[in-house]
Amino acid sequence: MSAPPKVGFVSLGCPKALVDSERILTRLRAEGFLKSRDVPSDAGPPRRYFSLTPRGKVRLAEMNAYWPMLTNALEQLKSDKEKESGS
């Protein structure tokens, strides 16, 4: 028996957020970072499950490595701004 899928994305029902998230997921799938599968549902339309492809896992690792550098740079800018203003 396989483990249940992990949820990494949930729509909160906001039409704009739903459209934006669908566009993002479609783009990531088209670029080869995600794959998807549809599973029939007794409670409405089929459920679509997304998972990372090997290429997507590499890109996620790259982005996770970059994130601390980005946040550190932003913190430095914030600190410099506070020093300039005397805060």
C-alpha positions in Angstrom: 0.0 0.0 0.0 1.5 3.4 -1.0 1.6 6.3 1.3 -1.0 9.0 0.8 0.1 12.0 -1.2 1.6 14.9 0.7 -0.2 18.2 0.2 2.0 21.0 -0.8 -0.6 23.4 -2.2 -4.1 24.1 -1.1 -6.4 26.6 -2.8 -8.2 28.8 -0.3 -11.0 29.5 -2.7 -10.0 33.0 -3.8 -10.7 33.2 -7.5 -7.6 35.3 -8.2 -5.3 33.0 -6.1 -6.8 30.0 -7.8 -6.2 31.3 -11.3 -2.6 32.5 -10.4 -1.7 29.2 -8.8 -3.1 27.2 -11.7 -1.0 29.3 -14.1 2.1 28.7 -12.0 1.6 25.0 -11.8 0.9 24.8 -15.6 4.1 26.7 -16.3 6.2 24.5 -14.0 4.7 21.4 -15.6 5.4 22.8 -19.1 9.0 23.6 -18.1 9.5 20.0 -16.9 9.7 20.7 -13.2 6.4 19.0 -12.3 4.5 16.0 -13.4 0.8 15.5 -12.6 -1.7 12.8 -12.4 -5.5 12.9 -12.2 -7.3 10.7 -9.7 -11.1 10.1 -9.9 -13.1 11.5 -7.0 -16.5 10.5 -5.7 -16.9 14.1 -4.5 -16.7 16.0 -7.8 -14.2 16.4 -10.5 -11.0 14.4 -10.6 -8.2 15.5 -8.2 -5.0 16.5 -9.8 -1.8 15.6 -7.9 1.5 17.2 -8.7 5.0 16.0 -7.9 8.5 17.1 -8.7 10.4 15.6 -11.5 14.1 14.9 -11.2 14.7 18.2 -12.9 12.3 19.9 -10.4 14.2 18.4 -7.5 17.5 19.8 -8.7 15.9 23.2 -9.2 14.4 23.1 -5.7 17.8 22.3 -4.2 19.3 25.2 -6.1 16.6 27.6 -4.9 16.9 26.3 -1.3 20.7 27.0 -1.5 20.1 30.5 -2.8 17.5 31.5 -0.3 19.8 32.1 2.7 22.1 34.3 0.5 19.1 36.3 -0.5 17.7 36.8 3.0 21.1 37.7 4.3 21.5 40.3 1.6 18.1 41.8 2.4 18.9 41.8 6.1 22.1 43.7 5.3 20.2 46.3 3.3 17.7 46.7 6.1 20.6 47.1 8.6 22.4 49.6 6.4 19.1 51.6 6.0 18.5 51.6 9.8 22.1 52.8 10.4 21.6 55.7 7.9 18.4 56.8 9.5 19.8 56.5 13.0 17.3 53.9 14.2 
